[in-house]
Amino acid sequence: MLKRINKGFISVLLFLVSLFFASSFSAQTQDGIVTGKDVVYGEEGIDVLFSHTSGISIFAHTQGAGVGFRYGFFQTAKASRSIGADFLYVKHAKEEKSYNPAYEDGLPYVFGKVNSFMILRVYVESRRELTPKLRKGAVQVGRVFRYGGSLGLEKPVYLVIGYPEIPYEIFVTEKYNPNEHFYYDIFGRSPWVNGLDEINIVPGVNASYGLLFEYGNERAITRSVEVGATIDVFIRPVEIMAAQFVDSQFAFLSLYLKLGIGSKWTQAR
């Protein structure tokens, strides 16, 4: 009987000891013990809750390309809110390059294009983790929602115009006027800086939604790919191509692919 009691006691004791070490193994300590996050990221130590986040990005969208920046705070371990800004170039779907057939050294231009168009977006961004990163080399999936204000920037297009007719005798840089300048008048595009002092500002609003795929083996450094859609709506029609060729637009809807790199850290608020 005593032997059975001893064996039972030893079995219970071994069970309790094994539970203790199992909990110690999975706990987050400063003694270099491997934890759940350590297995994922290959690091040791405490899994600190981050308080701040920031990042930069480049992106291509269905009407151009742009760059972005964000800075914000974690609201929970899986959600953050940031302020950010994007600057992007927008092309009209009808843009096609043209060349002067008689002058090979003339720069290509877009016939009918009266304005280059850029957008400066300032927005509030909300990020939330949807599925965590469960192992090393895996991908964390999240969703991103943004909303804010947009400033559309219309910069007049300037062209090099030849006079009187081919073969030209003189070349003059002029603001493109679709009622005065035709294929046989245009030598080519002028330097892009012409017209910067004539930019018109068009206020508007924007909203976007995307799915975020974060990868990498460092907790504090984030690398991500984001896909989604954005809409910009302005208070008046934006004229990129001349109104006599195509209708001007109030709204621009685009799909985008964004590549980002960022950081997360903890500091006293």
Residue frames as qw, qx, qy, qz and C-alpha x, y, z in Angstrom:
[[0.000, 0.885, 0.466, 0.000, 0.00, 0.00, 0.00],
 [0.315, -0.795, 0.093, 0.510, 2.79, 2.40, 0.96],
 [0.419, -0.129, 0.585, 0.682, 4.54, 1.73, -2.30],
 [0.215, 0.624, 0.655, 0.369, 1.35, 2.53, -4.22],
 [0.148, -0.934, -0.250, 0.208, 0.96, 5.79, -2.26],
 [0.405, -0.587, 0.325, 0.621, 4.57, 6.73, -2.95],
 [0.376, 0.165, 0.670, 0.619, 4.19, 5.95, -6.65],
 [0.086, 0.807, 0.554, 0.184, 1.02, 8.02, -6.80],
 [0.277, -0.878, -0.054, 0.386, 2.67, 10.90, -4.95],
 [0.431, -0.348, 0.485, 0.677, 5.69, 10.78, -7.24],
 [0.310, 0.444, 0.686, 0.486, 3.43, 10.73, -10.31],
 [0.043, -0.923, -0.383, 0.009, 1.50, 13.77, -9.07],
 [0.386, -0.750, 0.155, 0.514, 4.74, 15.55, -8.22],
 [0.433, -0.067, 0.596, 0.673, 6.22, 14.87, -11.65],
 [0.200, 0.684, 0.623, 0.323, 3.00, 16.09, -13.25],
 [0.170, -0.946, -0.195, 0.194, 3.11, 19.37, -11.27],
 [0.445, -0.544, 0.359, 0.614, 6.80, 19.86, -12.06],
 [0.401, 0.228, 0.657, 0.596, 6.16, 19.29, -15.77],
 [0.071, 0.863, 0.481, 0.137, 3.33, 21.86, -15.69],
 [0.325, -0.847, 0.023, 0.421, 5.64, 24.36, -14.00],
 [0.417, -0.332, 0.515, 0.671, 8.34, 23.99, -16.62],
 [0.316, 0.496, 0.680, 0.438, 5.84, 24.04, -19.46],
 [0.033, -0.942, -0.332, 0.025, 4.36, 27.30, -18.21],
 [0.390, -0.727, 0.226, 0.518, 7.84, 28.71, -17.66],
 [0.490, 0.021, 0.618, 0.614, 8.78, 27.74, -21.23],
 [0.192, 0.651, 0.588, 0.440, 5.82, 29.56, -22.73],
 [0.229, -0.892, -0.254, 0.297, 6.00, 32.54, -20.38],
 [0.456, 0.753, -0.031, 0.473, 7.74, 35.73, -21.47],
 [0.649, -0.689, -0.039, 0.321, 10.76, 36.42, -19.28],
 [0.172, 0.932, -0.317, -0.024, 13.98, 38.34, -19.41],
 [0.609, -0.508, 0.602, 0.091, 16.10, 35.23, -18.84],
 [0.162, 0.460, -0.736, -0.470, 16.40, 34.23, -22.50],
 [0.453, 0.157, 0.865, -0.150, 13.67, 31.57, -22.33],
 [0.023, -0.094, -0.693, -0.715, 12.02, 30.85, -25.69],
 [0.371, 0.372, 0.509, -0.682, 8.46, 32.17, -25.98],
 [0.586, 0.562, 0.584, -0.015, 5.71, 31.98, -28.57],
 [0.309, 0.937, -0.046, -0.155, 6.82, 35.23, -30.23],
 [0.287, -0.671, 0.630, 0.266, 10.44, 34.12, -30.02],
 [0.629, 0.115, 0.745, 0.188, 9.65, 31.05, -32.10],
 [0.496, 0.789, 0.363, 0.013, 8.11, 33.30, -34.75],
 [0.216, 0.965, -0.136, 0.060, 10.74, 36.02, -34.81],
 [0.832, 0.207, -0.293, 0.422, 13.81, 34.13, -33.63],
 [0.037, 0.641, -0.333, 0.691, 14.35, 36.48, -30.68],
 [0.535, -0.299, -0.715, 0.337, 14.52, 36.04, -26.92],
 [0.085, 0.004, -0.357, 0.930, 13.06, 38.05, -24.09],
 [0.235, 0.476, 0.618, -0.580, 9.82, 39.75, -23.15],
 [0.213, 0.507, 0.648, 0.526, 7.13, 40.31, -25.79],
 [0.075, -0.336, -0.249, 0.905, 6.81, 44.06, -25.29],
 [0.292, 0.761, 0.579, -0.021, 3.58, 45.80, -26.29],
 [0.378, 0.164, 0.217, 0.885, 4.47, 48.51, -28.81],
 [0.021, 0.695, 0.434, -0.573, 3.11, 52.02, -28.38],
 [0.217, 0.742, -0.171, -0.611, 4.20, 53.80, -31.61],
 [0.713, 0.239, 0.584, 0.306, 4.42, 53.01, -35.29],
 [0.202, 0.772, -0.186, -0.573, 5.63, 54.75, -38.43],
 [0.699, 0.121, 0.629, 0.317, 6.40, 53.91, -42.03],
 [0.202, 0.574, -0.334, -0.720, 7.11, 55.01, -45.58],
 [0.681, 0.289, 0.673, 0.010, 5.79, 53.53, -48.80],
 [0.139, 0.330, -0.512, -0.781, 5.86, 53.65, -52.57],
 [0.544, 0.337, 0.729, -0.243, 2.89, 52.58, -54.63],
 [0.046, 0.024, -0.644, -0.763, 1.59, 52.13, -58.13],
 [0.446, 0.413, 0.591, -0.530, -2.07, 52.69, -58.94],
 [0.565, 0.450, 0.657, 0.213, -4.14, 52.25, -62.05],
 [0.310, 0.915, 0.200, 0.164, -3.63, 55.91, -63.03],
 [0.212, 0.846, -0.346, 0.346, -0.07, 56.59, -61.91],
 [0.738, -0.062, -0.512, 0.434, 2.24, 56.24, -58.91],
 [0.251, -0.850, 0.065, -0.460, 3.10, 57.89, -55.59],
 [0.443, 0.167, -0.683, 0.557, 4.86, 57.89, -52.24],
 [0.546, -0.683, -0.279, -0.396, 3.53, 57.99, -48.68],
 [0.240, 0.271, -0.661, 0.657, 4.37, 58.47, -44.99],
 [0.621, -0.592, -0.372, -0.355, 2.53, 57.65, -41.75],
 [0.196, 0.261, -0.670, 0.666, 3.02, 58.08, -37.99],
 [0.625, -0.448, -0.252, -0.588, 0.77, 56.82, -35.23],
 [0.298, -0.382, 0.700, -0.524, -0.01, 54.95, -32.02],
 [0.347, -0.129, -0.923, -0.103, -1.17, 51.49, -31.04],
 [0.555, -0.386, 0.028, -0.736, -4.63, 51.46, -29.47],
 [0.905, -0.266, 0.274, -0.189, -4.44, 47.76, -28.65],
 [0.532, -0.389, 0.683, 0.314, -1.95, 44.99, -29.38],
 [0.494, 0.270, 0.749, 0.349, -3.71, 44.39, -32.71],
 [0.243, 0.840, 0.436, 0.215, -4.93, 47.83, -33.75],
 [0.404, -0.300, -0.008, 0.864, -3.29, 51.18, -34.46],
 [0.253, 0.899, 0.358, -0.005, -4.35, 54.64, -35.61],
 [0.536, -0.191, 0.204, 0.797, -2.08, 56.97, -37.56],
 [0.317, 0.859, 0.063, -0.398, -2.01, 60.20, -39.49],
 [0.646, -0.054, 0.551, 0.527, -0.43, 60.04, -42.93],
 [0.318, 0.757, -0.103, -0.561, 0.10, 61.71, -46.26],
 [0.714, 0.202, 0.565, 0.360, 0.41, 60.54, -49.86],
 [0.190, 0.703, -0.227, -0.647, 1.69, 62.44, -52.86],
 [0.617, 0.161, 0.739, 0.216, 0.82, 60.95, -56.22],
 [0.126, 0.329, -0.455, -0.818, 0.72, 61.62, -59.91],
 [0.581, 0.396, 0.647, -0.295, -2.49, 60.95, -61.85],
 [0.022, -0.160, 0.658, 0.736, -2.77, 60.23, -65.57],
 [0.667, 0.283, 0.126, -0.678, -5.95, 60.28, -67.60],
 [0.736, 0.066, 0.673, 0.024, -6.98, 56.96, -69.14],
 [0.651, 0.719, 0.244, 0.008, -7.09, 58.60, -72.60],
 [0.114, -0.857, 0.401, 0.304, -3.50, 59.84, -72.58],
 [0.896, 0.239, 0.254, 0.274, -1.41, 58.71, -75.56],
 [0.377, -0.595, 0.288, 0.649, 2.03, 59.96, -76.48],
 [0.625, 0.754, 0.197, 0.048, 2.50, 61.78, -79.77],
 [0.575, -0.353, 0.300, 0.674, 5.64, 62.77, -81.70],
 [0.332, 0.789, -0.141, -0.497, 6.47, 65.35, -84.31],
 [0.914, 0.238, 0.300, 0.132, 7.11, 63.23, -87.44],
 [0.552, 0.774, -0.084, 0.298, 9.51, 65.75, -88.95],
 [0.024, 0.750, -0.495, 0.439, 11.74, 66.35, -85.90],
 [0.800, -0.107, -0.581, 0.108, 13.19, 63.32, -84.12],
 [0.365, 0.111, -0.531, 0.757, 14.71, 65.46, -81.36],
 [0.413, -0.422, -0.022, -0.807, 11.32, 66.76, -80.21],
 [0.132, -0.093, 0.865, -0.474, 10.19, 65.39, -76.84],
 [0.206, -0.386, -0.853, -0.286, 7.02, 63.25, -76.83],
 [0.250, -0.032, 0.290, -0.923, 3.83, 64.97, -75.67],
 [0.176, 0.408, 0.886, -0.128, 0.17, 64.11, -75.10],
 [0.081, -0.229, -0.397, -0.885, -2.07, 65.78, -77.63],
 [0.468, -0.571, -0.478, -0.476, -5.13, 67.25, -75.91],
 [0.628, -0.454, -0.489, 0.400, -3.61, 67.28, -72.42],
 [0.028, 0.838, 0.049, 0.543, -4.02, 70.70, -70.84],
 [0.403, -0.744, 0.365, -0.388, -2.97, 69.97, -67.23],
 [0.489, 0.148, -0.815, 0.274, -0.66, 67.67, -65.35],
 [0.630, -0.568, -0.091, -0.522, -2.48, 66.51, -62.22],
 [0.377, 0.171, -0.785, 0.460, -1.11, 65.58, -58.79],
 [0.620, -0.630, -0.299, -0.360, -2.88, 64.84, -55.52],
 [0.145, 0.332, -0.687, 0.629, -1.71, 65.51, -51.98],
 [0.673, -0.470, -0.493, -0.288, -3.71, 63.39, -49.55],
 [0.034, -0.347, 0.665, -0.661, -3.75, 63.90, -45.78],
 [0.723, -0.250, -0.489, -0.420, -5.65, 61.20, -43.92],
 [0.541, -0.435, 0.589, -0.413, -6.37, 59.28, -40.75],
 [0.589, 0.243, -0.746, -0.194, -5.45, 55.61, -41.00],
 [0.730, -0.343, 0.421, -0.416, -6.82, 52.68, -39.02],
 [0.478, 0.349, -0.799, -0.102, -5.03, 49.31, -39.07],
 [0.753, -0.307, 0.398, -0.424, -6.21, 46.05, -37.53],
 [0.005, -0.330, 0.937, 0.116, -4.67, 42.62, -37.48],
 [0.805, 0.036, -0.168, -0.567, -6.95, 39.93, -38.92],
 [0.984, -0.070, -0.150, 0.062, -4.74, 36.85, -38.68],
 [0.404, -0.822, 0.385, 0.114, -1.54, 36.72, -36.59],
 [0.507, 0.586, -0.632, -0.003, 1.85, 35.49, -37.65],
 [0.899, -0.357, 0.101, -0.233, 2.00, 31.97, -36.20],
 [0.892, -0.165, 0.225, 0.356, 5.43, 30.76, -37.27],
 [0.271, -0.609, 0.372, 0.646, 8.73, 32.03, -38.63],
 [0.138, -0.073, 0.714, 0.682, 8.49, 32.95, -42.31],
 [0.135, 0.608, 0.782, 0.022, 4.71, 33.28, -42.18],
 [0.048, 0.343, 0.236, 0.908, 2.64, 36.33, -43.18],
 [0.027, 0.437, 0.630, -0.642, 0.43, 38.46, -40.96],
 [0.054, 0.492, 0.614, 0.614, -2.79, 39.66, -42.61],
 [0.053, -0.475, -0.466, 0.744, -4.56, 42.88, -41.67],
 [0.245, 0.746, 0.533, 0.316, -6.97, 45.43, -42.99],
 [0.283, -0.205, -0.051, 0.935, -6.37, 49.16, -43.55],
 [0.116, 0.813, 0.548, 0.158, -8.98, 51.93, -43.76],
 [0.330, -0.173, -0.021, 0.928, -8.14, 55.57, -44.53],
 [0.123, 0.831, 0.502, 0.205, -10.14, 58.77, -44.89],
 [0.377, -0.520, -0.067, 0.763, -9.21, 62.43, -45.14],
 [0.296, 0.864, 0.080, -0.400, -8.78, 65.47, -47.33],
 [0.713, 0.198, 0.409, 0.534, -7.27, 65.78, -50.80],
 [0.072, 0.801, -0.107, -0.585, -5.67, 68.72, -52.56],
 [0.757, 0.441, 0.392, 0.281, -5.72, 68.36, -56.32],
 [0.227, -0.675, 0.258, 0.653, -2.94, 70.27, -58.09],
 [0.681, 0.640, 0.336, 0.120, -3.56, 71.24, -61.72],
 [0.334, -0.583, 0.334, 0.661, -0.35, 72.36, -63.45],
 [0.607, 0.710, 0.000, -0.356, -0.77, 73.76, -66.97],
 [0.823, 0.065, 0.408, 0.389, 1.01, 71.89, -69.75],
 [0.116, 0.837, -0.266, -0.463, 3.56, 73.88, -71.77],
 [0.851, 0.281, 0.371, 0.244, 4.72, 72.83, -75.23],
 [0.260, -0.446, 0.399, 0.758, 7.37, 73.99, -77.67],
 [0.568, 0.694, 0.404, -0.180, 5.54, 75.47, -80.66],
 [0.494, -0.090, 0.465, 0.729, 7.18, 75.89, -84.07],
 [0.336, 0.832, 0.227, -0.377, 6.55, 78.86, -86.36],
 [0.538, 0.110, -0.014, -0.836, 5.51, 79.50, -89.02],
 [0.947, 0.093, 0.054, -0.301, 5.09, 75.95, -90.41],
 [0.788, -0.243, 0.487, 0.288, 7.29, 72.87, -91.01],
 [0.689, -0.050, -0.424, 0.586, 10.17, 73.45, -91.48],
 [0.328, -0.892, -0.281, 0.138, 10.02, 75.77, -88.47],
 [0.410, 0.656, -0.164, 0.612, 12.07, 78.92, -88.31],
 [0.108, -0.480, 0.497, -0.715, 11.55, 79.77, -84.64],
 [0.543, -0.304, -0.780, 0.068, 10.57, 77.83, -81.52],
 [0.249, -0.469, 0.218, -0.819, 8.48, 79.31, -78.71],
 [0.206, -0.177, -0.903, 0.332, 7.49, 77.77, -75.35],
 [0.391, -0.244, -0.105, -0.881, 3.77, 78.35, -74.84],
 [0.456, 0.043, 0.724, -0.516, 0.94, 77.11, -72.64],
 [0.079, 0.153, 0.901, 0.398, -0.95, 74.49, -74.60],
 [0.450, 0.330, 0.221, -0.799, -4.21, 75.78, -76.07],
 [0.473, 0.185, 0.847, 0.154, -6.25, 73.09, -77.88],
 [0.420, 0.803, 0.373, -0.198, -8.05, 75.78, -79.87],
 [0.195, 0.912, -0.278, -0.229, -4.79, 77.19, -81.29],
 [0.112, -0.585, 0.792, 0.136, -2.18, 74.41, -81.27],
 [0.929, 0.219, 0.024, -0.296, -2.46, 71.40, -83.57],
 [0.931, -0.104, 0.240, 0.253, -0.27, 68.44, -84.53],
 [0.674, 0.509, 0.102, 0.525, 1.63, 70.34, -87.19],
 [0.054, -0.903, 0.130, -0.406, 2.34, 73.26, -84.79],
 [0.707, -0.658, 0.239, -0.101, 3.83, 71.25, -81.93],
 [0.403, 0.628, -0.655, 0.120, 7.56, 70.54, -81.93],
 [0.622, -0.070, -0.747, 0.223, 7.40, 68.69, -78.60],
 [0.571, -0.733, -0.364, 0.059, 6.99, 68.85, -74.84],
 [0.126, 0.779, -0.323, 0.523, 8.71, 71.63, -72.91],
 [0.294, 0.164, -0.776, 0.533, 10.49, 71.09, -69.55],
 [0.403, -0.537, -0.740, -0.029, 8.04, 70.05, -66.82],
 [0.306, -0.373, -0.404, 0.777, 8.91, 73.00, -64.55],
 [0.098, -0.138, -0.273, -0.947, 7.10, 75.39, -66.88],
 [0.507, -0.453, -0.467, -0.565, 3.75, 76.23, -65.31],
 [0.507, -0.250, -0.699, 0.437, 4.68, 75.54, -61.66],
 [0.051, -0.126, -0.295, 0.946, 3.85, 79.14, -60.79],
 [0.458, -0.049, -0.270, -0.846, 0.33, 78.70, -62.25],
 [0.216, -0.132, -0.964, 0.081, -0.83, 75.67, -60.27],
 [0.535, -0.357, -0.116, -0.757, -4.55, 75.62, -59.42],
 [0.045, -0.098, 0.898, -0.426, -5.63, 73.94, -56.17],
 [0.617, -0.223, -0.441, -0.612, -8.80, 71.85, -56.13],
 [0.329, -0.301, 0.723, -0.528, -9.97, 70.69, -52.65],
 [0.742, -0.039, -0.518, -0.424, -11.58, 67.31, -52.12],
 [0.678, -0.424, 0.500, -0.333, -11.88, 64.25, -49.90],
 [0.504, 0.357, -0.771, -0.157, -10.57, 60.69, -50.10],
 [0.783, -0.298, 0.424, -0.344, -11.24, 57.22, -48.71],
 [0.520, 0.425, -0.726, -0.147, -9.51, 53.89, -49.21],
 [0.846, -0.306, 0.348, -0.265, -9.68, 50.29, -48.05],
 [0.541, 0.547, -0.636, -0.062, -7.02, 47.64, -48.40],
 [0.959, -0.281, -0.031, 0.020, -5.63, 44.32, -47.24],
 [0.000, 0.841, -0.527, 0.124, -2.17, 44.36, -45.68],
 [0.979, -0.009, -0.169, 0.112, 0.31, 41.47, -45.80],
 [0.182, -0.865, 0.451, -0.124, 3.23, 41.90, -43.39],
 [0.962, 0.090, -0.188, 0.177, 6.29, 39.69, -43.58],
 [0.245, 0.705, -0.477, 0.463, 9.82, 39.57, -42.18],
 [0.771, -0.209, -0.554, 0.232, 11.56, 38.08, -39.14],
 [0.264, 0.054, -0.408, 0.872, 11.93, 41.20, -36.96],
 [0.118, -0.684, -0.691, 0.203, 9.16, 42.38, -34.65],
 [0.140, -0.713, -0.150, 0.670, 10.23, 46.01, -34.61],
 [0.056, 0.381, -0.498, -0.777, 10.72, 46.31, -38.38],
 [0.636, 0.427, 0.577, -0.282, 7.73, 45.78, -40.66],
 [0.015, 0.233, -0.656, -0.718, 7.78, 45.02, -44.35],
 [0.479, 0.415, 0.650, -0.420, 4.47, 44.89, -46.12],
 [0.006, 0.120, 0.677, 0.726, 2.56, 44.55, -49.36],
 [0.295, 0.431, 0.544, -0.657, -0.85, 46.20, -49.54],
 [0.024, 0.231, 0.711, 0.664, -3.56, 45.95, -52.17],
 [0.088, 0.568, 0.641, -0.509, -6.76, 47.96, -52.22],
 [0.210, 0.641, 0.509, 0.535, -8.88, 50.69, -53.76],
 [0.198, -0.405, -0.256, 0.855, -9.00, 54.47, -53.26],
 [0.199, 0.747, 0.521, 0.361, -11.45, 57.15, -54.32],
 [0.224, -0.269, -0.121, 0.929, -10.77, 60.91, -54.47],
 [0.126, 0.760, 0.604, 0.204, -13.74, 63.27, -54.94],
 [0.303, -0.065, -0.032, 0.950, -13.23, 66.98, -55.67],
 [0.161, 0.588, 0.457, -0.647, -15.46, 70.03, -55.39],
 [0.494, 0.693, -0.097, -0.516, -15.28, 70.76, -59.12],
 [0.933, 0.332, 0.105, 0.088, -14.40, 68.80, -62.25],
 [0.453, -0.612, 0.458, 0.459, -10.67, 68.31, -62.78],
 [0.690, 0.705, -0.040, -0.157, -9.52, 68.99, -66.33],
 [0.608, -0.399, 0.557, 0.401, -6.56, 66.83, -67.39],
 [0.348, 0.228, 0.674, 0.611, -7.52, 66.36, -71.02],
 [0.145, 0.037, -0.119, -0.982, -9.22, 69.27, -72.78],
 [0.472, 0.275, 0.596, -0.589, -12.98, 69.36, -72.27],
 [0.617, 0.490, -0.204, -0.581, -13.60, 69.24, -76.02],
 [0.399, 0.334, -0.844, -0.132, -11.89, 65.82, -76.17],
 [0.476, -0.258, -0.833, 0.116, -13.21, 64.11, -73.01],
 [0.449, -0.783, -0.241, -0.356, -15.41, 65.02, -70.07],
 [0.064, 0.538, -0.588, 0.600, -13.71, 66.38, -66.95],
 [0.645, -0.263, -0.717, 0.045, -13.99, 64.30, -63.75],
 [0.466, -0.725, 0.150, -0.485, -15.16, 65.00, -60.22],
 [0.801, -0.435, 0.385, -0.144, -14.02, 61.63, -58.90],
 [0.451, 0.555, -0.697, -0.052, -11.02, 59.34, -59.43],
 [0.896, -0.281, 0.269, -0.215, -11.35, 55.68, -58.45],
 [0.467, 0.612, -0.638, 0.002, -8.19, 53.59, -58.59],
 [0.962, -0.251, -0.085, 0.060, -6.76, 50.24, -57.50],
 [0.070, 0.854, -0.486, 0.172, -3.31, 50.25, -55.94],
 [0.923, -0.077, -0.272, 0.260, -0.36, 48.06, -54.97],
 [0.147, -0.907, 0.270, -0.288, 1.75, 49.49, -52.15],
 [0.802, 0.055, -0.434, 0.407, 5.15, 48.41, -50.83],
 [0.304, -0.869, 0.097, -0.378, 5.95, 49.65, -47.33],
 [0.650, 0.041, -0.565, 0.506, 8.61, 49.50, -44.68],
 [0.359, -0.773, -0.021, -0.523, 8.06, 50.70, -41.13],
 [0.336, 0.199, -0.738, 0.550, 9.01, 50.44, -37.50],
 [0.619, -0.645, -0.335, -0.298, 7.31, 49.83, -34.16],
 [0.392, 0.238, -0.580, 0.673, 8.63, 50.89, -30.77],
 [0.496, -0.694, -0.519, 0.052, 7.68, 51.61, -27.18],
 [0.275, 0.247, -0.275, 0.887, 8.09, 54.88, -25.35],
 [0.084, -0.480, -0.646, 0.588, 6.42, 56.65, -22.45],
 [0.087, 0.669, 0.506, 0.537, 3.47, 58.77, -23.51]]
